[in-house]
Amino acid sequence: MGEKSGFQLGVIGALFLSVASSVSIVICNKALMSNLGFPFATTLTSWHLMVTYCTLHVAMRLNFFENKPIEMKTIILFGILNGISIGFLNLSLGFNSIGFYQMTKLAIIPFTVVLETIFLNKQFSKNVKLSLLVLLLGVGIASITDLQLNFVGTVLSLLAIVTTCVGQILTNTMQKRLNVSSTQLLYQSAPFQAAVLFISGPLVDQFLTKQNVFAFKYSPIVLGFILLSCIIAVSVNFSTFLVIGKTSPVTYQVLGHLKTCLVLAFGYTLLHDPFTSRNIFGILIAILGMGMYSYFCTRETKKKQGADISPLNQMKERDSSKPLLARQDEKENHEANKKLSRDTPV
């Protein structure tokens, strides 16, 4: 019972850390890119991963966690895949309208459900699917303003969806099958993710922004926000692996849309972004969908645990009944022997 409550507290803590750090970094990066004119998102992400790796390396040296080596080929491919998915998401944002980019992010949930159903034989109930539909509808209403399609942008969005889904599913399955923690997996893969983005980031950013990241004039305030963004990113990257490992890729995506709603609300409150009744209506529907998803997942988990415990209880009942039956048989045999001794002539 204590282990179960401890696990639940761990999940709640991971979810809270993920939400708090993600909303914080979005606000920080929005100030950095919109207000201070630093538009190099892909390169910034490579710096995030480098700082994350360095921080985890120091933590490992200080014995906060134990390094667990993973097969080099596996971890290289995993790191490259995650790095490529980030690049595709940034390219998708660059080649598409904001509305179509939001549609891309929304499509990750149903595509993840399809992949897990086909390749991992995971079953999703009708109630869970309904709650996901309500959630996606709400986020779509709140965040999608325009839909402009183009061939290159559509192809990039599809590639972003596929690589992101596969990367997040692998993040979950690798932690379980290789018996590694989220920290150990992140520590092993972060250098390869950072390398992919460090090489491709300046090229991608120059292609999208027509500016050179190395020619940018870095003022003290810009450097300060970059440093703050990197520090927050350590928590974001750690909590991402933690949440996916403790829950599932679909739950992580649901949590991501909660972040979207919170970012919209914080943007209106702190940055005075435009906010309409449509945004409010969409956020309320999204929150309803999240509540439904949480309720149905919790209920189904309890049912599954109950079904797993019932056979154990039956076995315990059978085991506990054996001594009683044995005593009854012994008593009957004793009485029979006494009777036999009385009836037998001397």
N, C-alpha and C positions, 0 to 999 in steps of 0.2 A: 504493500500500500504506500509506503514511504517512497519507494522508487518511482511509482506511478505519479504521485504528486510532484516529486522532484522533476520528472520529465516534463510534466505540464507547465511547471514554473519555468523550465528551461525554454520551452517553446514560446511561452508568452514573452519572456525576456528577449528572445531572438526577434520576435515580431516587432516588439516595441523599438528595439535598437535599429532594426531595418527601416522602420517608418521614420523615426526621428533623424537618423543620419541621412537618409535619402532626401527628405524634405529640406534639411539644412543645406545639403550640397547643391540642390537645385536653386535655392534662393541665392547661395553664394556665387554659383556659376552664372546665374542670370545677371547679377550685379557686375560680375567680371566681364561678361560678353556684351551685355546691352549698355551698361552705363560707362564702362571703362574701355570699350572697344577692342576687347581681346577675343577674336572669333575662332581660335584654333582648337576646336573641341577634340579632335582625334589625337593631336599631339598632347594636349592636356591630359587625356585619358592614359596615355603611355607614361606620363610622369606620375599619375596616380598609382599605377601598378608598380612602378619602380620604388616609390616611397613605401608602398605596402610591403613589398618584398624585403626591403631594408629593415623596416620596423619588425617584421616577423623574424628576420634573421637575428636581430638583437634579442628579441623575446626568447627565441630558441637557445641562444647562447646563455641567457640568464635562467634557463631551465623552466620557463613558463610552459613549454610543451616539448615533447620529444619528437624529433624528426623521424619519419618512417619512410624509407626509400620506396619509390614506385618504379616499375619497369620504365626505362628511359624512353623507349619508343612510344609507349602508351601516354606518358605525361607530356611528351613533345606534341603529339597529335592533338591531345586534349587542349593544351595551351594555345596552339596555333588556331584550332577551331574557334575557341572563345575570342581570341584576338580578331579573327576574321569577321565574326558575327558583330562585334562592336563597330568595325569599319563599315560593314554593310548597312548597319542601322544609321550611321552618320551620313553615308552616301545617299541612303533613302531619304533622309531629311533634306539633304541638299538638292536632290533632283525632283522632289515632290512638294506639293503644297502641305501646309501644316495639317489640314484635314485628312489628306490621304496618308500622311505619316501616322496620325492617330489611328486610322483604320488598320494600318500595318501592325501597330502594337496590340490592337484589339484582336486581330486575327491569330495572334500567338496562342491564346487560350484554346480555341476550338481545334487548332492544328496540333497542339500538345495532347489534347484529349484523344484525337484520332491516332496519333503515333503510339501513345501508351496503350491504347486499346488493341491495336494491330500487333505491335511488336512485344509488348510486355504483358499482354492478356489481362490488363487492368480493367475492371468494370466500374462504370459510373452510372449511378441510379438516375431515374427520370427526374427526381426532385433536385439532385445536384445539377443536372443539365439545365433544368428550368431556372434555378438560381443564378447560374452562370449567364444564361440568356438575359435575365433581368439586369444583372450587373453590366453586361456589355451594352445593353440598350441605354442604361443610365449614363455610362461614361461617354457613349457616342453622342447623346443629346447634349451633355455638358461641354464636350471638348471639340467636337467636329463642327467646323464652320464652313469649310469649302472643300470640294472634291474636284481636283484637276488631274486628269489622267494623262500620262505619256508613256511610251513604250519602254524607254530606258529606266524611268523611275519605277514602273511596275515590275520589271525584271529584278531590279535591285531590292525592291520590297519583298518579293518572293524569296530571294536568296537570304535576306535578313531574317525572315520568318523561319525558314528551314534551319539555318545555322544556329539561331537563338534557341529554338525548341530542342534541337539535338544536343546542344551544349548544356542546357539546363537539365535535360533528362539524364545525360551522362554524369553531371555533377551529383545528382541524387543516387544513381545506381553505383557509381564508382565508390562512393563513401561506404555503401553497404557491402558491396561485393569484395572490396579490397580491405575492408575493416580499417579505414582511416578516418580521422576526424576532419571537420571542415577546415580547421587551421592547417593541418598537415597537407591536405590537398591543395589549398590556396598557396601555401609556401612553396610547394613543388612546381605548381603551374604558373605562378605569377611572372617569373622571369621570361618565360616563353611568350606569354601574352604581351608583356611589355616590349619584348624585342620585335614582335610583329608590328605593333602600333608605332614603336619608335622609328622603325624603318619606313613604314608606309604613311604614318601620320602627317609629316610635313608635306608630302606629295599630295595626299588627299585634301588637306586643308588649303594648300595653294590652288588646287584645281577648283575647290568650292568657293573660296573667298577672294581669289586673285591677289593674295598677299603672301609674303614670305615670313614665316614664324621667326626666322633668325634675324630678319631685318626690322622686327618690331621694336619700338622704343619702350623699354621696360622701366616704368617709373617705380618709385618705392611702394606706392599704394597698389599698383598692379602686382608687383612681386609679393606683397603682403597677402593679397587675395588669392594668388596662386598657391602660396604656402598653406593658407587656411583651407583651400579646396583640397590639397593633397592630404592634409591631416584628417579632414572629414572623410576622404575617400578610403582611408585605411579601415574605418568603421563600416563604410558602405560595402566594401569588398568582403570583409570578414562576415558581416551579417547576411550578405547574399548567399554565400556558401553555407552558412549556419542554418538559415531558414530552409533552403532547398533540401539540405541533408536531414533536418528534423521533421519536415512536413512533406511537400511534394512540389514539382515544378508548377502545377496548376495553382496550388495555394500561393506560391510565390508571385505568380502573375496576378492573382486576385488582390494580393497585398499591394502590388504595383499600381493597380488602378485606384486603390484607396489613397496611395501617395499622390496620384494625379489629381484627385478631388481635393486633397489637402493643399497641394501646390496652388490650385486655382483659388482656393479660399485665402491662403496666405498671400498670394499675389495681389488679391483685391485689398486685403487688410493692410499689408506692409508696403507694397509697391504701387498701390493705387491703380492696378490694372482694371480695364473695363469689365464689368460684371452685370449680367442681365438676368431676368427672371428665368430664361431658358437654362442658364448655367445652374441656378439654384434648383430648378425642377429636375435637371439631369443628375445632379449630385445626390438629391434625396432618393431618386430611383436607384442609383448606384449603391447607396448605403443600404437600402432595402435588400438589394441583391446580395450584398456582402453578408448581411445579417442572416438571410435565408441559407446561404452557402455554409456559414459557420454552424448554424443550427442543424442542418441536415447532415453535415459531415460529423458533428459531435454525436448526433443520435445514432448514425450508422456505425460509428466506431464503438459506441457502447453496446450496440446489438451484437457486433462481431466479437467483442470481448466476452459478452455473456454467452455466446454460442461456443466460444473456446473454453470457457470455464465449466460449462455444464457437463461435458464428458469427464472432466477431472473430478467434479463432485460425485458423479456416479461411480467412478472408480474408487474414490475415498469411501463412499457408502458401502461398496461391496467389500472393501478391505476391512472396514470397521465392523461389518456384520460377521466376518469369519470367526473371530474369537468367541462370539456369543453362540453361534451354531456349534462350534467345537465343544463348548462347555455343555450345551444341551445334549449333544451326542454322548459326551463322557458321563453325564448324569444318568442318561437312559441305560448306557452300558453297565454302569455301577449297580443300578436297581435290578437289572436283568441278572447280573451275576449273584446278587444277594438272594434273589428268588430261587435261582438255580441251586445255590448252596443249601437252602432250606429244604428244597424238594428232593435233593439227592440223598439216598440212604447211606448210612455209615457202615 
